[in-house]
């Protein structure tokens, strides 16, 4: 890879990471503020529990979203099959296998009549 391409790739990564972190923080704060109303209604008898659950949900949101954002930075290899994905990243394979149960998980164009 040439130095110019490396510099360009680094700038793209910096923009991507900045946007991912910024959007995640903004959305987490919005969800924290607006979700508190619903949790207080669910935990009407224990407002401290509503606050604690709300904070735990925000922490989980941060971990899930930023974890996915940083995993996609690493996903530079072309992976075409589940076996290749299992060899490349077992944790990502577990997520894909858990959410997309069928064997045909690659995007395909629909058949035209």
MOKA-V998055 format. One record per run of one state. SS is the DSSP state (~ for helix, > for strand, _ for the rest). FROM is the first residue (numbers start at 1). TO is the last residue. If there is no record, write none. Layout:
BEGIN
SS;FROM;TO
SS;FROM;TO
END
This chain:
BEGIN
_;1;2
~;3;42
_;43;46
~;47;74
_;75;81
~;82;88
_;89;89
~;90;99
_;100;113
END
